[in-house]
């Protein structure tokens, strides 16, 4: 019986619709500890401990939510590497008759996709979030997805979640 988190790489690929590729497996292995650290900072200690201690054979709403959120956060963190390190394949942003044609996401598209993945993960875990996680979730709901976002962040006064934002800078985009 294994722990619920981190999920096994096969489940991660299933959740994210990624192919069975050694590079993806390698990237996944390098980022699981970071995702666990992010989750630990954003959810209640009781829920985090329960999910880490739970056996992989159980199937509760909480465990399913954590598995799904884990996969979304891990994909968000891996996205820049997948966008540039896929043997020229890039991330499919256009489909059509030429199935082999792909293009890399632009910086803005990449940040927007990461923001969407992070928001999706936080919404999935909403009932398990601690105060810092709830602040983070609410900040995603009000921040625009544009270059103005950086200006808004830099013009705000001291934010009580500055430490969390520093730790979760990948979430900020």
Wavefront OBJ file of the C-alpha trace (Angstrom):
o trace
v 0.000 0.000 0.000
v 1.486 3.316 -1.036
v 0.728 6.880 -0.018
v -1.780 8.903 -2.011
v 0.805 11.609 -2.731
v 2.894 11.905 -4.722
v 0.819 10.106 -7.317
v 2.587 7.587 -9.512
v 3.872 8.875 -12.825
v 1.395 6.768 -14.820
v -1.516 8.423 -12.995
v 0.076 11.837 -13.550
v 0.311 11.192 -17.289
v -3.284 9.985 -17.291
v -4.532 13.116 -15.460
v -2.573 15.424 -17.775
v -2.893 13.516 -21.057
v 0.892 13.391 -21.510
v 2.600 10.617 -23.475
v 4.743 7.860 -21.978
v 8.095 9.550 -22.439
v 11.312 9.160 -20.433
v 11.844 12.940 -20.381
v 8.422 13.506 -18.841
v 9.080 10.797 -16.245
v 12.416 12.416 -15.412
v 10.884 15.905 -15.117
v 8.079 14.555 -12.972
v 10.514 12.928 -10.569
v 12.421 16.180 -10.191
v 9.342 18.253 -9.312
v 7.264 16.079 -6.988
v 8.995 17.301 -3.810
v 8.368 20.921 -4.811
v 4.678 20.259 -5.443
v 4.348 18.514 -2.078
v 5.996 21.515 -0.430
v 3.585 23.899 -2.160
v 0.593 21.827 -1.100
v 1.824 21.631 2.483
v 1.950 25.455 2.639
v -1.491 25.962 1.111
v -3.683 23.348 2.829
v -4.508 22.622 6.456
v -1.941 20.535 8.305
v -4.606 17.967 9.227
v -5.728 17.418 5.632
v -2.164 17.271 4.332
v -1.144 14.727 6.979
v -4.247 12.615 6.344
v -3.620 12.459 2.611
v 0.079 11.695 3.006
v -0.680 8.959 5.553
v -3.601 7.441 3.614
v -3.045 4.301 1.623
v -3.310 4.466 -2.146
v -6.101 1.887 -2.183
v -8.655 4.221 -0.604
v -10.827 6.446 -2.722
v -12.277 9.432 -0.859
v -13.286 12.815 -2.234
v -10.406 14.419 -0.338
v -7.822 12.020 -1.778
v -9.210 12.414 -5.291
v -9.098 16.197 -4.948
v -5.491 16.123 -3.749
v -4.425 13.763 -6.560
v -6.058 15.965 -9.190
v -4.652 19.176 -7.713
v -1.210 17.591 -7.401
v -1.228 16.705 -11.099
v -2.319 20.224 -12.100
v 0.346 21.906 -9.957
v 3.043 19.562 -11.192
v 2.064 20.211 -14.803
v 2.112 23.950 -14.124
v 5.652 23.731 -12.791
v 6.786 21.451 -15.621
v 5.131 23.500 -18.368
v 8.110 25.745 -19.225
v 10.361 22.714 -19.637
v 7.744 20.856 -21.662
v 7.323 23.912 -23.848
v 11.019 24.051 -24.718
v 12.319 20.541 -24.125
v 10.127 18.249 -26.195
v 12.485 17.507 -29.079
v 10.992 20.344 -31.104
v 7.427 19.159 -30.609
v 6.329 22.104 -28.492
v 2.861 22.227 -27.043
v 0.012 21.852 -29.476
v -1.696 25.190 -29.899
v -2.908 24.605 -33.460
v -4.552 21.560 -34.959
v -5.612 20.858 -38.471
v -4.798 18.693 -41.458
v -1.089 18.762 -40.670
v -1.067 16.790 -37.412
v 2.710 17.170 -37.144
v 2.632 20.951 -36.919
v 2.940 22.440 -33.466
v 4.293 25.661 -32.087
v 5.704 26.738 -28.774
v 3.537 28.730 -26.409
v 4.469 32.384 -26.102
v 5.535 33.706 -22.707
v 2.092 35.177 -22.118
v 0.322 31.996 -23.213
v 2.585 29.983 -20.937
v 1.901 32.190 -17.903
v -1.844 32.177 -18.641
v -1.853 28.390 -18.879
v 0.085 28.109 -15.615
v -2.371 30.475 -13.945
v -5.312 28.414 -15.221
v -3.736 25.189 -13.932
v -2.965 26.723 -10.532
v -6.457 28.183 -10.190
v -7.991 24.853 -11.153
v -5.866 23.097 -8.502
v -6.748 25.626 -5.800
v -10.460 25.486 -6.616
v -10.344 21.703 -6.367
v -8.787 21.982 -2.898
v -10.863 24.957 -1.735
v -12.459 23.179 1.233
v -9.020 22.004 2.421
v -7.110 25.279 2.044
v -5.624 27.049 5.059
v -5.772 30.838 5.407
v -2.734 31.367 3.156
v -4.194 29.060 0.535
v -7.532 30.914 0.630
v -5.753 34.255 0.188
v -3.848 32.786 -2.733
v -7.055 31.462 -4.296
v -8.834 34.794 -3.915
v -5.875 36.604 -5.468
v -6.122 34.404 -8.553
v -9.785 35.230 -8.898
v -9.168 38.988 -9.046
v -5.887 39.293 -10.938
v -6.133 39.895 -14.665
v -4.187 37.653 -17.019
v -2.136 40.292 -18.744
v 1.025 42.299 -18.559
v -0.801 44.705 -16.214
v -0.630 42.034 -13.565
v 3.031 42.760 -12.819
v 2.258 46.442 -12.433
v -0.562 45.690 -10.003
v 1.656 43.466 -7.893
v 4.510 45.933 -7.767
v 2.221 48.822 -6.787
v 0.595 47.054 -3.861
v 1.799 47.731 -0.373
v 3.071 45.005 1.909
v 0.982 41.922 1.380
v 0.553 39.558 4.367
v 1.184 36.649 2.011
v 4.519 37.952 0.676
v 6.386 34.965 2.099
v 3.911 32.561 0.548
v 4.114 34.408 -2.781
v 7.907 34.149 -2.676
v 7.688 30.433 -2.060
v 4.972 29.969 -4.656
v 6.412 32.290 -7.277
v 5.576 29.833 -10.012
v 1.929 30.316 -9.029
v 2.215 34.056 -9.484
v 3.236 33.793 -13.084
l 1 2 3 4 5 6 7 8 9 10 11 12 13 14 15 16 17 18 19 20 21 22 23 24 25 26 27 28 29 30 31 32 33 34 35 36 37 38 39 40 41 42 43 44 45 46 47 48 49 50 51 52 53 54 55 56 57 58 59 60 61 62 63 64 65 66 67 68 69 70 71 72 73 74 75 76 77 78 79 80 81 82 83 84 85 86 87 88 89 90 91 92 93 94 95 96 97 98 99 100 101 102 103 104 105 106 107 108 109 110 111 112 113 114 115 116 117 118 119 120 121 122 123 124 125 126 127 128 129 130 131 132 133 134 135 136 137 138 139 140 141 142 143 144 145 146 147 148 149 150 151 152 153 154 155 156 157 158 159 160 161 162 163 164 165 166 167 168 169 170 171 172 173
